[in-house]
Amino acid sequence: MLDSGWYRPEVVVIGSSNVWSYVDPAHPRLRQSDGRPAFNFGLPGLHIDEVPDIAKGLLAPYLPVVF
């Protein structure tokens, strides 16, 4: 599992096994500003309805806490 608080990705590719298999995270247009490749978060069997929850989990360390 990605620890986005530690890894601090700038570019994350989210999708199903097609993303995992066919998207090259090292492609120059997907590289992060420090040269690291994008994080490939391709998950086999991922359904489109699950993407918002994954995005929220990735962004959680950077969002302000609201009470």
C-alpha positions in Angstrom: 0.0 0.0 0.0 1.2 3.5 -0.8 2.1 5.6 2.2 1.4 9.0 0.5 2.6 10.9 3.6 6.1 9.3 3.3 6.3 8.9 -0.5 4.7 12.3 -1.2 3.8 11.7 -4.8 3.1 14.6 -7.1 1.8 12.3 -9.9 -0.4 9.2 -9.3 -2.0 7.2 -12.0 -5.2 5.5 -10.7 -7.1 2.8 -12.5 -7.7 -0.9 -13.0 -5.3 -3.5 -14.2 -5.2 -1.8 -17.6 -3.4 1.1 -15.9 -1.1 -1.2 -14.1 -0.3 -3.1 -17.3 -0.2 -0.5 -20.0 0.7 2.9 -18.5 4.4 3.6 -18.2 4.9 5.6 -15.0 8.4 6.5 -16.2 7.2 8.3 -19.3 8.7 11.8 -19.4 5.4 13.5 -19.2 4.4 11.6 -16.1 7.6 12.2 -14.1 7.5 14.2 -11.0 9.5 17.4 -10.7 12.3 15.7 -8.8 12.7 13.1 -11.6 10.9 10.2 -9.8 8.4 8.2 -11.9 4.7 8.6 -11.3 3.2 6.2 -8.8 1.3 3.6 -10.6 -1.8 2.8 -8.5 -3.3 0.3 -10.9 -5.4 -2.2 -9.0 -6.7 -5.4 -10.6 -10.5 -5.4 -10.4 -10.8 -1.8 -9.4 -14.3 -0.4 -10.1 -14.8 3.2 -11.2 -16.9 3.9 -8.1 -13.9 3.2 -5.9 -11.6 5.9 -7.4 -13.0 8.8 -5.4 -12.3 6.9 -2.1 -8.7 6.1 -3.3 -8.1 9.7 -4.2 -9.4 10.9 -0.8 -7.0 8.4 0.9 -4.1 9.7 -1.1 -4.9 13.3 -0.4 -5.8 12.9 3.3 -2.3 13.8 4.6 -2.4 17.1 2.8 -5.9 18.3 3.6 -6.7 20.5 6.6 -8.5 18.9 9.4 -12.1 20.2 9.7 -14.0 19.8 13.0 
